[in-house]
Amino acid sequence: MRKLLPIVGHSGGRSALTCRFRCGDACFHEVPNTSDNEYVGDVIAGAIGRRSMMRAAAVVTVAAAAGTATVGAARPAGAAATQPSYTKPTPPKGARGLRYSSVAPNTLDAVVTPDGYGYNVVIRWGEPILRGAPAFDPENQTAAAQAGQFGYNNDFLALLPLPGETGRQLLVANHEYTDEILMFRGYDAANPTRQQVEVAWAAHGLSAVVVEGERRSGRLVAVPRHPLNRRVTATSEFRLTGPAAGSDLLKTSADPTGTKVLGTLNNCSGGTTPWGTTLHGEENFNQYFANSSRTTDKRYGIGTGATERKWERFDKRFDVAQEPNEVHRFGYVVEFDPYDPDSVPRKHTALGRFKHEAATVRLTDDGRPVVYSGDDERFDYFYKFVGSKRMRKGHGRAVREHNLSLLDEGTLYVARLTGDSPAIEIDGSGKLPGDGEFDGSGEWIPLATASAEGAVSHVDGMSADEVFVFTRLAGDKVGATKMDRPEDIQPSPHTGKVYVVLTNNTNRGVGTNAKADEANPRNANKHGHVLELTERRNRAESTSFAWSLFLVAGDPDNPATYFAGFPKDDVSPISCPDNVAFDPYGNLWISTDGNQLGSHDGLFGVATKGERRGELKQFLTVPTGAETCGPVIQERRVLVAVQHPGEIDGASVEKPASTWPDGPGRITRPAVVAVWKKDGGDIGV
């Protein structure tokens, strides 16, 4: 019998410490989107098919196995652990790729995996990856040392092929943000030192590191000091490209050309390109900038006072009052070439400026790139960019340079969704509308088009530069649909359908905020949901689409949950979906952030097609205070980024809330984990 665990923590399931360092307490600030966009049609949180609706009144259970905890550390002294409440193992049945025993909800300070699976830590924060980098010493950390070591709070992960090096791959990781209170002993948040700030700058950004796999398992280990290993930090040089590059809106006293910027901040999820690069979304960049009084900055959540980290004390570019345009140079999609250690990463202005959660790519039939990206904010939008230039195949510098320019020319769109149920039937309670369906249609509204000849705005009253720099305001003007924190967006390589992850929005329907609509099914939505889009004629460049609710998260016992019509007594409970990825069989794997059901966050696989469509099974959970990020699903291994372990209210270096991954007496460290089948077989088969 499944037993939900008591809910602890902060709004949305996160701890207050997470909100403080990750997004600058965004949930406590005024909702940035105060536009009055109209909504056409509404749907209730439930998206339950007719057959599932009849089951909803019944009491259901989830039969799942208690996962084997492959523990890298014991629990902190005196800390209680909630043991998995499942007693009867589930046979490893399911869709191909999902044939493993479901892990039970739990609060163990460990990585918990299915029976028959093991894991290893691939790389931790601070491990040296560049030549000359010293061993990690948390008591004597310097910026120079950190710049040669693996960064902090790993998020998005990509594993790329490494031709000519058998058994090796190239791992690329985002480092979203820093938890100074968990990094520095005796940290004084009111008076950080220059050394602490400079270490934090160096701990942000990206890492590229070669990894090597064992032949008889999916175990991966980092290869230090490989020529392709690389660190990019908050002070590395970046190039602004595309239609807004050189705009007066992007010029600063340090860069009067408006084309060169130092650093990348708060890189959350990302994507890989068919031409062999990686994309990285700058998300909660607003929290690093102080002292703004502008309306345009308020729309992006830029504060009027000091920042949490106080970086503005050490570099004036983080003080909007002194450098008003510096903040305009963040909030883009970064393109990184991991195969060229000397390349300068690019920030693509043609993809718009907002809190990019991710950037995922598919190609049109004639070889043009289409990039999907969500703006991770309550009541903000999701976008699509359709390139106008075709990808070239082959090798050589000319081909490489051409492909690196593909995301600089094309049209940027924002989504507007329409429902097919009368508004009177939508009350936010979870009641099924009269037509028994939760779906509708949508359109991609053009915002601006960039070409070699120049850029053209499609938004009245805004220039092209303004659209690309103040993209949120452009979405407001054209009446885009306000969503419940659009995060990762993934097109399926098997069906072409596009999956849009909405993590949660507890402000939905509260006070004067927008109420439930068809695409955002619940008022006070604390568990989130997943939309499934079908582009017209299944063509990536189409300007219209159909949509339906694929998954409405929460306790399966609750009638306002939905699992694509699959029987709810055979699914795992899930809350707050975030990053997603596809496995080789077409299943969607979902990581969570801020579980509101009382369990630790985890990773789940769900079938998207066939007779088992909607079957969702938990694959792992992460340690105390941690978030599951960056899943990579291969035939013989699963990679996850265990982000911010121990990020619990009241925790510090002196008083850790987690002892993962290295045990008591050692500092808590974010890390990348590889999970594999102990018998050397394929995952989930």
ZAMARGU-4260 file (C-alpha; in steps of 0.2 Angstrom, whole numbers, plus 5000, padded with zeros to 4 digits):
<rodrens>
0) 5000/5000/5000 | 5007/5017/4995 | 5009/5029/5009 | 5012/5047/5004 | 5026/5056/5015
5) 5023/5072/5025 | 5026/5087/5015 | 5041/5098/5021 | 5050/5113/5015 | 5045/5129/5005
10) 5033/5135/4992 | 5032/5123/4978 | 5041/5109/4988 | 5058/5118/4988 | 5067/5123/5004
15) 5069/5142/5008 | 5087/5140/5005 | 5084/5134/4987 | 5074/5149/4983 | 5086/5160/4991
20) 5101/5155/4981 | 5094/5148/4965 | 5081/5160/4959 | 5082/5175/4971 | 5066/5171/4981
25) 5056/5173/4965 | 5040/5166/4973 | 5040/5179/4986 | 5041/5193/4973 | 5027/5201/4963
30) 5022/5191/4948 | 5032/5199/4934 | 5019/5196/4921 | 5005/5209/4924 | 4998/5209/4906
35) 4980/5205/4904 | 4981/5193/4890 | 4964/5185/4886 | 4962/5166/4887 | 4951/5157/4874
40) 4944/5141/4882 | 4948/5133/4899 | 4952/5116/4905 | 4952/5109/4922 | 4966/5100/4931
45) 4962/5083/4928 | 4964/5079/4910 | 4956/5062/4913 | 4949/5052/4899 | 4932/5044/4900
50) 4938/5027/4906 | 4950/5034/4919 | 4937/5046/4925 | 4926/5031/4931 | 4941/5024/4940
55) 4945/5041/4949 | 4932/5038/4963 | 4941/5022/4968 | 4954/5021/4980 | 4970/5016/4971
60) 4987/5010/4976 | 5004/5010/4967 | 5013/4993/4969 | 5031/4996/4968 | 5047/4989/4974
65) 5057/4997/4988 | 5072/5002/4977 | 5090/4997/4982 | 5099/5012/4990 | 5116/5012/4983
70) 5122/5024/4997 | 5138/5034/4995 | 5136/5040/5013 | 5127/5037/5029 | 5113/5049/5035
75) 5119/5063/5046 | 5119/5059/5065 | 5102/5059/5072 | 5093/5062/5056 | 5078/5051/5053
80) 5075/5042/5037 | 5058/5037/5030 | 5059/5020/5024 | 5050/5015/5008 | 5033/5009/5012
85) 5031/4997/4998 | 5032/4979/5004 | 5027/4969/4989 | 5040/4970/4974 | 5033/4974/4957
90) 5038/4962/4944 | 5049/4971/4931 | 5035/4972/4917 | 5032/4987/4907 | 5035/4995/4890
95) 5052/4991/4883 | 5065/5002/4892 | 5054/5003/4907 | 5056/4985/4913 | 5063/4988/4931
100) 5055/4988/4948 | 5048/5005/4953 | 5058/5014/4967 | 5046/5018/4981 | 5044/5036/4987
105) 5057/5039/5001 | 5067/5052/5011 | 5084/5042/5012 | 5100/5052/5011 | 5106/5042/4996
110) 5104/5038/4978 | 5091/5025/4978 | 5090/5014/4962 | 5079/4999/4956 | 5083/4981/4962
115) 5098/4975/4951 | 5105/4992/4947 | 5120/5000/4954 | 5128/5018/4952 | 5144/5027/4954
120) 5149/5045/4955 | 5156/5051/4939 | 5163/5068/4945 | 5160/5079/4959 | 5161/5098/4962
125) 5179/5103/4963 | 5188/5088/4955 | 5202/5094/4944 | 5199/5093/4926 | 5212/5104/4918
130) 5231/5102/4917 | 5239/5111/4933 | 5223/5112/4943 | 5225/5107/4961 | 5216/5094/4971
135) 5200/5100/4979 | 5203/5108/4996 | 5186/5116/5002 | 5195/5125/5016 | 5207/5134/5005
140) 5198/5136/4989 | 5203/5149/4977 | 5196/5156/4960 | 5211/5150/4951 | 5209/5133/4958
145) 5190/5132/4954 | 5193/5138/4936 | 5202/5122/4933 | 5190/5111/4943 | 5173/5104/4939
150) 5160/5118/4944 | 5146/5119/4956 | 5127/5113/4955 | 5128/5103/4939 | 5112/5104/4929
155) 5110/5100/4911 | 5121/5086/4905 | 5126/5080/4887 | 5136/5065/4882 | 5144/5067/4865
160) 5153/5054/4854 | 5172/5055/4854 | 5178/5047/4838 | 5194/5038/4839 | 5194/5035/4857
165) 5186/5019/4861 | 5175/5018/4876 | 5176/5037/4879 | 5163/5051/4877 | 5163/5069/4880
170) 5152/5075/4895 | 5146/5093/4895 | 5138/5100/4911 | 5130/5116/4916 | 5134/5124/4932
175) 5118/5134/4936 | 5122/5143/4953 | 5131/5143/4969 | 5126/5139/4987 | 5139/5150/4996
180) 5133/5145/5013 | 5136/5127/5009 | 5153/5130/5000 | 5162/5142/5013 | 5165/5139/5031
185) 5159/5154/5042 | 5151/5162/5027 | 5143/5179/5031 | 5130/5183/5019 | 5130/5201/5023
190) 5148/5203/5020 | 5155/5190/5007 | 5174/5192/5004 | 5181/5195/4987 | 5189/5178/4987
195) 5172/5170/4990 | 5164/5180/4976 | 5178/5176/4964 | 5177/5157/4968 | 5158/5158/4965
200) 5161/5167/4948 | 5173/5152/4944 | 5161/5139/4950 | 5147/5145/4938 | 5147/5142/4919
205) 5150/5126/4910 | 5162/5111/4911 | 5168/5099/4897 | 5176/5083/4903 | 5180/5067/4894
210) 5173/5051/4903 | 5177/5033/4900 | 5166/5018/4902 | 5169/5001/4909 | 5166/4987/4897
215) 5156/4976/4908 | 5144/4989/4916 | 5138/5007/4913 | 5151/5014/4926 | 5159/5030/4920
220) 5174/5039/4926 | 5181/5056/4922 | 5197/5057/4912 | 5207/5072/4920 | 5218/5083/4910
225) 5212/5077/4893 | 5215/5090/4879 | 5196/5093/4877 | 5193/5096/4895 | 5187/5114/4897
230) 5180/5126/4910 | 5169/5141/4905 | 5165/5153/4920 | 5156/5169/4924 | 5172/5179/4918
235) 5175/5170/4902 | 5173/5179/4885 | 5157/5176/4875 | 5152/5183/4859 | 5135/5191/4856
240) 5128/5186/4839 | 5112/5188/4829 | 5101/5203/4825 | 5103/5212/4842 | 5122/5211/4842
245) 5129/5228/4842 | 5113/5236/4847 | 5113/5252/4858 | 5103/5241/4870 | 5118/5230/4872
250) 5133/5242/4873 | 5142/5245/4890 | 5157/5256/4895 | 5167/5240/4895 | 5161/5235/4878
255) 5155/5249/4867 | 5153/5237/4852 | 5139/5228/4861 | 5146/5211/4854 | 5157/5205/4868
260) 5151/5200/4885 | 5160/5191/4900 | 5152/5176/4907 | 5136/5166/4907 | 5125/5164/4923
265) 5112/5152/4929 | 5113/5140/4915 | 5099/5128/4918 | 5094/5115/4905 | 5099/5115/4887
270) 5101/5104/4872 | 5112/5097/4859 | 5112/5101/4840 | 5113/5090/4825 | 5130/5098/4820
275) 5139/5093/4836 | 5137/5108/4848 | 5128/5110/4865 | 5115/5124/4869 | 5113/5131/4887
280) 5099/5142/4893 | 5102/5157/4905 | 5088/5156/4917 | 5087/5166/4933 | 5100/5179/4928
285) 5089/5193/4936 | 5095/5189/4954 | 5113/5194/4950 | 5109/5212/4946 | 5106/5226/4959
290) 5098/5243/4960 | 5086/5244/4945 | 5071/5256/4944 | 5066/5253/4926 | 5049/5245/4921
295) 5058/5234/4908 | 5069/5227/4922 | 5054/5224/4933 | 5046/5213/4920 | 5061/5202/4921
300) 5061/5202/4940 | 5077/5213/4942 | 5077/5220/4960 | 5078/5238/4966 | 5090/5234/4980
305) 5105/5224/4984 | 5107/5206/4978 | 5109/5190/4989 | 5127/5187/4984 | 5132/5206/4984
310) 5142/5204/4968 | 5139/5222/4964 | 5151/5227/4977 | 5165/5219/4968 | 5161/5223/4949
315) 5150/5237/4944 | 5143/5228/4929 | 5131/5219/4941 | 5125/5236/4947 | 5111/5242/4935
320) 5112/5260/4942 | 5130/5261/4935 | 5129/5249/4920 | 5111/5249/4914 | 5114/5238/4899
325) 5124/5224/4906 | 5109/5215/4912 | 5103/5215/4894 | 5117/5204/4889 | 5111/5189/4899
330) 5095/5178/4897 | 5100/5171/4881 | 5104/5153/4874 | 5122/5150/4874 | 5130/5139/4860
335) 5146/5130/4865 | 5158/5120/4854 | 5165/5106/4865 | 5176/5099/4851 | 5186/5116/4849
340) 5194/5121/4865 | 5199/5138/4858 | 5182/5142/4852 | 5172/5157/4860 | 5155/5153/4865
345) 5140/5162/4857 | 5125/5170/4864 | 5111/5170/4851 | 5100/5185/4852 | 5089/5178/4838
350) 5082/5166/4851 | 5076/5180/4862 | 5080/5185/4879 | 5070/5178/4894 | 5073/5165/4908
355) 5077/5151/4896 | 5075/5134/4904 | 5081/5124/4889 | 5084/5125/4871 | 5081/5109/4861
360) 5083/5106/4842 | 5075/5097/4828 | 5077/5099/4809 | 5064/5103/4796 | 5063/5091/4782
365) 5074/5102/4772 | 5087/5104/4786 | 5083/5120/4794 | 5085/5121/4813 | 5069/5123/4825
370) 5073/5127/4843 | 5060/5126/4857 | 5062/5135/4874 | 5052/5138/4889 | 5052/5154/4900
375) 5053/5147/4918 | 5042/5160/4927 | 5025/5159/4933 | 5012/5165/4920 | 5026/5166/4906
380) 5027/5159/4889 | 5035/5146/4878 | 5044/5149/4861 | 5050/5142/4845 | 5063/5148/4833
385) 5063/5142/4815 | 5079/5145/4806 | 5080/5150/4788 | 5097/5143/4784 | 5100/5124/4781
390) 5113/5114/4790 | 5127/5108/4780 | 5135/5090/4782 | 5153/5086/4782 | 5169/5092/4790
395) 5180/5107/4789 | 5181/5124/4796 | 5169/5132/4783 | 5156/5119/4786 | 5158/5122/4805
400) 5157/5141/4804 | 5141/5139/4793 | 5133/5128/4805 | 5138/5139/4820 | 5128/5153/4812
405) 5112/5144/4809 | 5103/5151/4825 | 5106/5169/4820 | 5094/5170/4805 | 5076/5165/4806
410) 5059/5169/4815 | 5055/5169/4833 | 5038/5164/4838 | 5028/5163/4854 | 5013/5151/4858
415) 4995/5155/4860 | 4984/5140/4865 | 4965/5139/4863 | 4954/5126/4871 | 4938/5118/4865
420) 4927/5118/4881 | 4915/5132/4886 | 4922/5143/4899 | 4907/5139/4911 | 4914/5122/4912
425) 4931/5127/4919 | 4931/5130/4937 | 4949/5125/4942 | 4942/5110/4953 | 4947/5096/4942
430) 4930/5093/4936 | 4930/5085/4918 | 4922/5096/4905 | 4907/5090/4896 | 4916/5085/4880
435) 4926/5072/4890 | 4942/5079/4882 | 4956/5090/4888 | 4964/5097/4872 | 4963/5111/4859
440) 4973/5120/4846 | 4987/5133/4845 | 4996/5145/4835 | 5014/5151/4834 | 5013/5170/4834
445) 5028/5178/4825 | 5038/5191/4835 | 5052/5195/4824 | 5062/5189/4809 | 5081/5191/4807
450) 5090/5189/4790 | 5107/5194/4783 | 5099/5210/4777 | 5093/5215/4794 | 5079/5211/4806
455) 5060/5215/4805 | 5048/5216/4820 | 5031/5209/4819 | 5025/5217/4835 | 5017/5234/4834
460) 5026/5247/4844 | 5042/5238/4846 | 5058/5238/4835 | 5066/5222/4831 | 5080/5225/4843
465) 5067/5228/4857 | 5059/5212/4853 | 5075/5202/4854 | 5080/5210/4870 | 5063/5213/4878
470) 5055/5197/4872 | 5044/5195/4887 | 5036/5212/4883 | 5033/5206/4865 | 5024/5191/4871
475) 5013/5202/4882 | 5009/5213/4867 | 5003/5198/4855 | 4993/5190/4868 | 5003/5174/4871
480) 4996/5161/4883 | 5002/5162/4901 | 5008/5146/4907 | 5013/5137/4924 | 5032/5139/4923
485) 5037/5132/4906 | 5053/5122/4908 | 5060/5109/4897 | 5053/5106/4880 | 5058/5090/4870
490) 5052/5085/4853 | 5052/5066/4852 | 5064/5059/4839 | 5052/5044/4837 | 5035/5053/4834
495) 5039/5071/4831 | 5027/5076/4845 | 5033/5090/4856 | 5032/5088/4875 | 5031/5104/4886
500) 5034/5103/4904 | 5025/5114/4916 | 5033/5112/4934 | 5020/5121/4945 | 5012/5137/4949
505) 5004/5139/4966 | 4999/5157/4961 | 4987/5151/4947 | 4969/5157/4952 | 4975/5166/4968
510) 4969/5184/4970 | 4969/5193/4954 | 4981/5181/4945 | 4975/5171/4930 | 4963/5156/4934
515) 4964/5139/4927 | 4963/5136/4908 | 4964/5121/4897 | 4983/5121/4895 | 4985/5124/4914
520) 4973/5113/4922 | 4973/5118/4940 | 4971/5133/4951 | 4985/5133/4965 | 4994/5121/4954
525) 5007/5113/4965 | 5011/5097/4956 | 5013/5103/4937 | 5009/5094/4921 | 5015/5090/4904
530) 5008/5095/4887 | 5009/5085/4871 | 5009/5096/4855 | 5007/5089/4837 | 5013/5102/4824
535) 5002/5103/4809 | 5006/5089/4797 | 5020/5085/4809 | 5031/5098/4802 | 5043/5107/4813
540) 5041/5124/4804 | 5022/5124/4805 | 5013/5139/4813 | 4999/5129/4820 | 4997/5114/4831
545) 4985/5103/4841 | 4988/5100/4860 | 4982/5088/4873 | 4986/5085/4892 | 4998/5070/4892
550) 5001/5070/4911 | 4994/5079/4925 | 5005/5076/4940 | 5001/5072/4958 | 4995/5058/4969
555) 4987/5045/4958 | 4973/5043/4971 | 4968/5061/4967 | 4955/5061/4953 | 4963/5077/4946
560) 4978/5067/4940 | 4980/5059/4923 | 4993/5047/4915 | 4988/5048/4897 | 4973/5036/4901
565) 4984/5022/4909 | 4977/5014/4924 | 4982/5024/4939 | 4984/5009/4951 | 4999/5005/4940
570) 5009/5021/4940 | 5021/5030/4952 | 5016/5046/4961 | 5025/5061/4953 | 5026/5079/4957
575) 5034/5095/4949 | 5041/5088/4933 | 5056/5098/4926 | 5070/5091/4914 | 5065/5078/4902
580) 5074/5067/4889 | 5070/5052/4878 | 5077/5035/4879 | 5081/5024/4863 | 5064/5016/4863
585) 5054/5033/4863 | 5050/5033/4882 | 5050/5050/4890 | 5061/5052/4906 | 5056/5065/4918
590) 5066/5072/4932 | 5058/5082/4946 | 5061/5098/4956 | 5052/5102/4972 | 5042/5086/4975
595) 5026/5091/4984 | 5021/5073/4989 | 5034/5072/5003 | 5047/5061/4995 | 5064/5066/4988
600) 5065/5071/4970 | 5068/5058/4957 | 5068/5052/4939 | 5054/5043/4931 | 5051/5034/4914
605) 5034/5035/4905 | 5029/5027/4889 | 5023/5039/4876 | 5016/5027/4863 | 5008/5009/4861
610) 4996/5000/4873 | 5006/5005/4888 | 5006/5024/4884 | 5005/5033/4901 | 5013/5020/4911
615) 5025/5030/4923 | 5038/5021/4934 | 5050/5029/4946 | 5068/5024/4942 | 5078/5033/4956
620) 5077/5046/4970 | 5091/5058/4975 | 5098/5062/4992 | 5091/5075/5005 | 5089/5092/4999
625) 5094/5087/4981 | 5086/5090/4964 | 5087/5078/4950 | 5093/5086/4934 | 5100/5084/4917
630) 5095/5066/4913 | 5104/5057/4899 | 5097/5040/4894 | 5107/5028/4885 | 5105/5009/4881
635) 5117/5004/4895 | 5117/5019/4907 | 5107/5033/4914 | 5116/5049/4919 | 5108/5062/4931
640) 5115/5077/4939 | 5112/5077/4958 | 5111/5096/4961 | 5112/5105/4978 | 5112/5090/4990
645) 5109/5096/5008 | 5101/5112/5002 | 5089/5112/5017 | 5084/5127/5028 | 5097/5130/5042
650) 5110/5120/5034 | 5128/5126/5032 | 5146/5119/5030 | 5146/5118/5049 | 5129/5110/5050
655) 5126/5099/5035 | 5109/5092/5031 | 5116/5079/5020 | 5133/5069/5020 | 5131/5063/5002
660) 5142/5058/4992 | 5157/5056/5003 | 5151/5052/5021 | 5151/5061/5038 | 5165/5073/5040
665) 5166/5078/5022 | 5158/5093/5013 | 5142/5090/5004 | 5146/5091/4985 | 5135/5091/4970
670) 5140/5077/4958 | 5135/5068/4942 | 5130/5050/4944 | 5129/5035/4932 | 5117/5021/4935
675) 5118/5004/4927 | 5112/4987/4927 | 5123/4976/4938 | 5122/4961/4926 | 5129/4972/4912
680) 5113/4972/4902 | 5103/4986/4894 | 5092/4998/4905 | 5074/4993/4907 | 5074/4978/4896
</rodrens>
